[in-house]
Amino acid sequence: MSRVLLFTGKGGVGKTTLSAATAASLAAHGRKALVVSTDPAHSLGDALDVRLSAEPSEVDGSGGLFACQIDPRGLVDEAWGELRGHLRTVLAGAGVDELDAEELTVLPGVEELLALAEVRRLASSGPWEVVVVDCGPTAETLRLLSLPEAFAGYLERLFPTHRRVVRGLLAGVAGTGTVEKWDATADALSRLAERLDALRTMLADPSGCSVRLVLTPERVVAAETRRTLTALALQGIHVDSVIANRLVPSPGAARGAAATWLRTRRQEQDAVLAELTGIGEIRTVDHRASEPVGVPALLEVAAQLYGDEDPLPSAAVPESLLEVSGSGRGLDARYSLRIALPLADDTELDLARVGDDLALTVDGRRRLVALPSLLRRCIVTGAEMDSGGVTVGFRPDPSLWR
C-alpha cells in the first residue's frame, strides 16, 4: 500500500501547485510518485503543463512521476450503476413506485465517495511508493473525508448486517423472487461496505495517510485553517504539515512606494503567522513573480518548501485521542477523560452523554466518542476546555457501581 498525502486548503491558496511540486520532488529523489486530482475544478494538468486523463500517465519521461485527474461521473456510471439497479428492483418489488425508487437510490456524496475509493485503489494496486492527492477546497475535503464513516452508518441503518431479518420480511411480503433479488442487492451492498471499511482504515492510519494543510498568511484563511485542524483531529485524521504559501519578499532597506507596500504586507503576513501558535512548525513558500508551470519550475518551489529534507518523512506513530486518569476508591473515586484536540479560543463546544458514548460537537461538527468500559458506569460531572483539548470529569454512578 502506497503512502497517501492529501493536500487541501481554502480555494485559491495554491494547493495544486504545492501538491504537484511535492510529487515532482519525490520523483526527483528516486521515488515513484503519482499525483492525483479529486478537485472538481481540475487544474493539475495546467500546473504540470501536460494533458491528463482519468488513467495515470507518465509526466516527464523519467519513469518516476505520474499523474491523473479522477472523473467522478465515470466512476458513478461504472461502480454505482449496478448497485442502484439492484436497489431499484428490490424497492419496486416491495411496492415502492418506480419514480420514488429512482429518487431513493440517488445518495448525496456518492461521487466524492467513489473518487476517494479510486484514490485508495490506485494506492493499493499501483507501482507507486507515494500517492499525492490534490483535494478540493477545505469544506469539500472535510465532507469527503467524513463520508466513509457517515455512509457506512447510513447503510447499516437502512440495510442491516443481519439481513436475514429483512430477507424473512421480504419473503412474507413479496415472495421468493424478491428474496433472490434482495440477496443480489445484499451482496453488492456487502462489497460496498467492505470498500467503506477499507477507506476508514486508510484515513485513520497515520503511518499510511496524512494531510498537508495549505494556507496563505491572511486572517480569514488562518482562522479556517485552525478550524480545519480541529475538524480533522475530531475525525482521527493525522495532519503532518502546515504550509504557508505566497509570502511576499522582504524589501530590506529599499525605499519608495513599492518597498513600503512590500514591507507593510510582509509585516501583516508575519503577524498572522505569529498568531498561529500551538499547531507545530509552519513551512513557508515565497510568492513568485511568475506562476510555476511545468516540472522544472515546480522543482524550484519544492526546493524552497523542503530544502534538504525528505518530502516524505518517517511514518507517524499513532497517537491516542483519549487518555483516562483518576484517583480514589469506590463511590468516592473521581476520574477524568482527556480528549486531545487543537482548539481555538472562540471554539463552540457541546458535550452530551448518549448511552455508552460521549457526543462531542465542535463548531457544528459532531463525533461519537466511545467511552472506556470504566467510564460507562460513571456520571459526567463537568468539562473544561483549553487550547490542547477537552477534559471531562466523571464520578461513579451508584446504581451501576459495585
N, C-alpha and C positions, 0 to 999 in steps of 0.2 A: 504494500500500500504506500503510495507516494505521500510525502508531506504536503499539506494544503495550507496556503497562505491566502487569507481573504482580505482584500483591500476595500475599505469603504470610507465614506465621509460625506459631508454636505455637498450637494450638487455644485460643481464648478471649482472644487478645491484642487483638482489635478491628480485625482487617484488613478485615472487611466495612465497618465504619463509615468507615475511612480511604480505602478504595478508592472508596466511594460519594461521600465528601467531595471527593476529588480530581477525580472525573468532574464533579461539580456545579460545582466551581471552574473547571474548564476551560470548561464551557459558559457560565458567567457571564462569562468573559473573551472570549467571542465564538467559541469553537471548537466544532465539532460533536463530541460525545463519546458513546461507547457504553460502558456499564459492564455486564460480563457475569459471571455466577457459574458456576464449574465445580465449586464445593464441593458434594459430595453432600448435605450438610445445608444447603440453601439458606436464607439469611436476608437476602438482598439486598433483596427486596421489603419486608421488615419495616423495614429501615433507611431505605428511601426512602418508606415508608408508601404503597405502591401495590401493586396486584396485577400480577404478572409472568407471562409465559409463555415458551415457547421462541423465539418470534418477537420481535425488537426492537420496542419501543413507546415513544412519546414520554412523558416523565415529567411535566414541569412546564408544558407549553404554550408554552415559549419557542422551541421548534424547535431547541434546541441539545443537550438532554440526553435520551438514550435508554437503555433497559435491557432485559435479558432474562436468563433462567435456563435454561441448557442442559440438555436432557433426554437423558442418555446412552443410556437404554434405547430411546428413539425412534430415535436415530442408529444403534444396533446393528441394529434391525429393518429400517431403511431401507438403510443402506450395507453392512453386513457380511453381511446375509442372502443377497444374490445370490452373493457370493464363497464363503460357506460351502456353498451349494448346489452350486456348481461343484466345490469340493474334495471333497465327499461323493461326487459322481458319479465323479470320477477315481479316488478311493481304492477305491470299490466295484468299479469296472472293473478295478482292479489286484488284486482278490481280497481286499480288506480287508472284514471283516464290517461290516454296516451300523451296529451299535451302536458298534463301535470307531471307525468313520469319524466318527460323531457326536461322540465324545469328542475325537478328534484335531483337529477343526476348532473346538473351543472354546478360544481362546487367551487366557491371562490378560492383563489390562491393555487389552483391546480397547476397553472402554467409555471409559476415560480417554483413550486414544489418539484416538478419534473425537471426544471433547469438545475436545481440543486442535486437531484438524483443523478443527473447526467454528469455533473462535476465529480461525484463520488465514483461513478462508473469509469470515468477517464482516469481517476487517481488510482483505482484498483486494478485496471486492466492494461494501462499503457506502459511504455518503457521509461517513463519519466521519473526522476527522483523527486521532483517538486512540481506541484501544480499551483500556479499563481492565479488568483481569481479577481478580476476587475468587477466588483459588485456594483449595484445601483446606488443611488443616494441613501443616506443613513436610514431614513424612515422605512424605505422599501427593504433594505437589508435586514433591519431588525424584525420586520414582518416575515421575511424569507426564513431567517434563522429560527424563528419560533414556530414555523409551520409544521415541521415533523412531529413535534410533541402535541400540538393542537389537533392536527389532522388525525394522528393515531388515537387520541381520546375521542374524537368525533366518530371514527369508525367503530371503536369499541362500544360506544353507546348505541349506535344505530344498528350495527351488526355484531352482536356479542360473540366472543370467542367460543362460548359454549353453544354452538349453533344448532345442537340437537333440539333445543327448546324451540327455536324458530322453525326447524325442519318439521317437528311434530305439529306445530301450529299450521304451517302451510299444507301439510298432508290432510288435516281436518277440514281446511277451508277450500282448497283448490285441487286436491287430488294428487296422484303420483307424478304426473307430468311436471307439475310446478316444483315438486321436490327435486327432481332431476335438474331443472333449471337453477334452483337455488344452490345445489351442490356445485354447479359450474361457476356460479357467481361467487360462492364462498371460497372456492379455490383461487379465483382471481383476486379476491379481497385478501386472502392469506398471503399471496405473493406481494401485494402492495404493502401489507403490514410488515412483512419482512424487510422490504426496502426502507420503510419509515424507521424501523428499529435500527437498521444499519446506519441511516443518516444521523439519528440521535447519538449513536455510539461514536461516530466520526466527529461530530461537532463538540461533544463533551470530553474528548480525549486531547489534552494539551500537548501530548507528545506527538500527535499526528496532525493537529489542526489548530490554527491560531489566527487572530485578526490583527491587522495593522490599520490604525485609525489615522486618516489624513485630515489636516485642518489648515486653514490659513489664519494668521495671527489677527483675528478680528473678534470682538467681544461676543457677538451673536454666535459665531461659529464655535468659539471656545466653550460657550455655555452648552451648546448642543453636544459637543464632544464629551463634556462631563456627564451629561445625561445618558449618552450612549455607553460610556464606560460602566455606569451603574446598571443599565439595562442588560448589557452583555454578561456582567458578573451575576446578575439575577438569574440568567439562563444557564449559568455554568460554562460560559464560553470564554476561553483564555485570550487576552489581549497581550501580545508580546512587544508591541512598539507603538508609539505615538509620533507622527511626523508632521512638523510644521513646515508648510510649503510656501514659497514665494516671499521670502524675507527680502525687502529692498536693501540694496547695498548702502553701507555707511559712507557718507561723503568725506569723512575725515576732517581736515582743516579747510577744505574748499569753501569758497564764499559765493554769494549770488543767490538768485531766486530759486534755481533748480536745487542747489545744495541745501538751502533752507528747507525746501519741501521734503527732500530725501531725509534730512536729519529729523524733522518733525515726525514723518511717517515711521521711520525706524524706531524712534523713541516710543511711539504708540504701540508698535508691534512688540517691542521688548517688554513693555509694561503688561501687555496681555499675557505673554508667555510667563512672566514672573508670577502672575496670579494663578497660573495652573499648577498649584502645588499639590503634592501628595499623589501624583499619578506616575511617578517614575521619570526616567530620562526621556527627554523630547529631542528627537533628531531634527535637524533643520536643513532646508534646501533654499538656496537663493533664488530670487526672481530673475529670470534671464531675459536679456534684451530680445532674443529671438526664440520662437517656440521650438522646443526639442522634438524633431521629427526624424524617424529613422534610427537604426541601431547605433551608429556612431555617436549621435547626439544624446541618445538615451544612456549610453555607457558613461558619458561625461556627467550626467545627472547622478547616476549610481555611484560614481567615484566620490562625489561630494557627500552623498547620502550615507554611504557605508565606510568610506575611507579605506583603510587596510583590513577592516573587519569582514568576517564572513557574513554575507547577506542572509545565510540560513544558520542561525546559532543552534547550539545543542538543544535537544527537545526539553521542554519544561517538565518539571516534576509536578504531578497533580497535587493541588492544594485543597484542603478540606474547607468547604463553605461554612461548616458548623463546628463549634467547639463547646463542650459541656464542662462546667466546673460546679463545685458545691461544697458545703460543709454542714456539719450537724448530723444528728441521728433521729430516726423515727419521724414523727409528725413535726418535730422542731427543725428538721433539715431545710436548708434553703439552697436552691440551685439556680444557675444562670446558663443561658444558651447564647453564645456569641455567633452572630451571623455576619461574616466578613463581606462588606460591600463598600465601594468608594461612594461617599455621599456628599453632596454639596450642602451649603448652609440653608438654601431655600428648598431642599427636597421635601416633597409632601409624602408622608409615610403613614400607612394604616396597617394595623395588625388585627387579626381575628382568629379565634380558635375554631377549627372545623373538624370535629372528630379527633382523629389521631394526627391531624396536620395543622400547621400554622399557615394561615393565608397572609402572605406578605405582599402588600401593594405599594409600589414605589413610583411616584409620578405617573399614576394611572396604569402601570404595568404590574400584573399580578402573577404570583407564583405560589404554589402549594409546597411547603417545606415539610417533609415527613419528620415527625418528632422521634427522637431516640426512645427506645422502649421505656426507659426510666421516667422520662418526662410525660409520657402518655397517661401516667397515673397522678399527674400533678395539675395544679391550678395556676394560671398565669396571674402574677401579682403586679406586673408593671413592665415598662420598657424604657430604655434610654438610647438615644441616637448620638453618634459623633461622626467625624469625617471618615472613620475606618469601618463603620458598620453599625449594627444594632445589637444591644444586649437586652435579652428578655429574662425577667425574673420568674421563678416558679416556687411553689411550696406544695407539699404532698396533699392530695385530696383524701380527706379522712374516710370517705365512702369507698375508696379504691385501694387505700394503702394498708398493707398488712403490718 
